[in-house]
Amino acid sequence: MRPASPSELHIGALSPDTPRGGLRSLCSPAVLAGGLTELAWLGAHVLMYPLGTRTEALRLDPRIRPGAVSLGTRALFAADPLAARTPVLLVHGLIDNRSVFTVMQRNLRRRGFAQVCSWNYSPLSTDVGRAARDLGKHIEGICEQTGYDRIHVVGHSLGGLLARYHVQRQGGDRRVQTLVTLGTPHQGSRWAHVVPTPLIRQLRPGSGVFQELAEPAPGCRTRITAVYSDLDQVVLPTSSGRCDHPDLDARNVLVRGVGHTTLPVHRAVLDEVAATLAGHRAPVPATPRATIAVA
């Protein structure tokens, strides 16, 4: 059994010891810039939303061929050249679709990931467990289509929670090698008390879903990286974006000054996702609340 507090990485201009809080913190240039970026990307995302209503079929990128990639791509996969071919599945959040991953999908392909696709689950889903089983069926289909036994999954917001539930509670760790969550409410969000629909009620802190996820999970083989932000307007408290479980191979990455919708397009997040999927992000020493500051 691993220590109860997984490792944590900080990305941003501020150090982990920078005092935060109060009106002065809310009006800081970094916070204001992050808020404006969030509004700009939200507007762009609204315009792109209609383009993402259909699930994209998985296809091998014909541009990715041995000997025909850039020096940067070869450097990214130097330790494991086969990692470039491992399928990557992108799973969107609540009331959203695959258009939220437009930038990330292009970025991953440009960096050399040859098989990147996204999945749209039903906006009428009413149960986390049922939606997670549907995700599992889609993953099985990708494995059958590609011949790979295991894939990578990147989930934004609720998409990350569905993927975690699948690997932790439904045996999905057999198929998911790496899971990266972006702005996922791993301990719920207080906003879930505002909208009393069946699915959103399950996102309340302390709900039955989170009680299940708090149960022992011995032998879970999926490596989890939880990327969360101190400026997330959807995951409240923002610390709920951490994945803290004694049995999981989990690491937490705090990105400062980035909004919930901006996470899938932020450069530092894109760099972190690519490096993690390529196998460059081994856990830092698993001491309680261990931190590494990255400017």
Buried (B, 14 or more C-beta within 10 A) or exposed (E): EEEEBBBBBBBBEBEBEBEEEEEEEEEBEBBEEBBEBBEEBEEBBEEBBEEBEEBBEBEEBEEBEEEEBEEEBBEBBEEEBEBBBBBBBBBBBBEBBBBBBBBBBEBBBBBBBBBBBBBBBEEEBEEBBBBBBBBBEBBEEBBEBBEBEBBBBBBBBBBBBBBBBBBBBBEBBBBBBBBBBBBBBBBBBBBBEEEEEEBBBBBBBEBEBBEBBEEEBEEBEBBBBBBBBBBBBBBBBBBBBBBBBBBBBBBBBBBBBBBBBBBBBBEBBBBBBBBBBBBBBEBBEBEEEBBEBBE
